[in-house]
Amino acid sequence: MNYFLKFATLLLMVSVAFSSCKKDEDDTPAPSTPQTSLFDLTKSNSGYLYYQSGALLPGTSPSPHGSFKLRFNDIAQAALDTAGKLPTGSSFPENSLIVKELFTNGTLELLAIMRKKPTDGNAGSGWVWAEYKPDGTEVYSESKKGAACISCHSSTKNRDLLKTFDLH
């Protein structure tokens, strides 16, 4: 009986040792998902509200942008007042997406996009900035952190860096 007890104890210890050495399948990290570009977020027109009912607005000096239409995702829309503007002194909530559709002679030429995402590594002044051709070709990279945009847009901090409401 003493031999059986020693054998059972040894067998138990060996099985515990083997099971503790087994790699847990849940320890493998999940594959990372590629980051969605701002262009990808704007592909659908559904859920967007156009400023001034989608009227083609003239570019106003000193803007480098020409005639445009401006649209807001549902998150940005929630911050707008009954006149369709961001109240002075207010800010857009995180994940607000603003798309400026730039036209030349009635043809869509460029999409200038701002996304409120202060924690994003590409954010400049709390926004991620990018520009794309209508086919998705990147013209101005998110990685530039809005360096060419912020100085002009900073003149309207009272509207969370959006100039349109004070110009139109």
Secondary structure, 3 states (H helix, E strand, C coil): CHHHHHHHHHHHHHHHHHHHHCCCHHHCCCCCCCCCCHHHHCCCCCCCEEHHHHCCECCCCCCCCCEEEEEECHHHHCCCCCCCCCCCCCCCCCCCEEEEEEEECCEEEEEEEEEECCCCCCCECCEEEEEECCCCCEEECHHHCCCCCHHHHHHHHHHCCCCHHHHC
